Amino acid sequence: MNRIRKGDQIIVIAGKNKGLKGEVLRVDGDRVYVQGANLIKRHTKGNPQAGQPGGIIEREAPIHVSNVMPFNSATGKGERVGYKVLEDGRKVRVFRSSGEAIDA
């Protein structure tokens, strides 16, 4: 079970986008893609068969998972994540400070 998943609200804690809050678009091993963070520009050649236009494309580059933290909207800060096993046997992620479940 990963500490950070697709759709989580996170805050960037290191790097050029430090302090930026955003949503995780995808998780790729130990790298995450965050909406609006770590933007890069790529010069791409168009592909008419695939319907892709050419030009300068701006997109998100991956950020290492150690440089982001799940954002707790109740406290307004990034917080560490722990796990808790419920009575019915499900394993859920919880914020360590408050113990409340992370809703994704």
Secondary structure, 3 states (H helix, E strand, C coil): CCCCCCCCEEEECCCCCCCCEEEEEEEECCEEEECCCCEEEEEECCECCCCECCEEEEEECCEEHHHEEEEECCCCEECCEEEEECCCCCEEEEECCCCCECCC
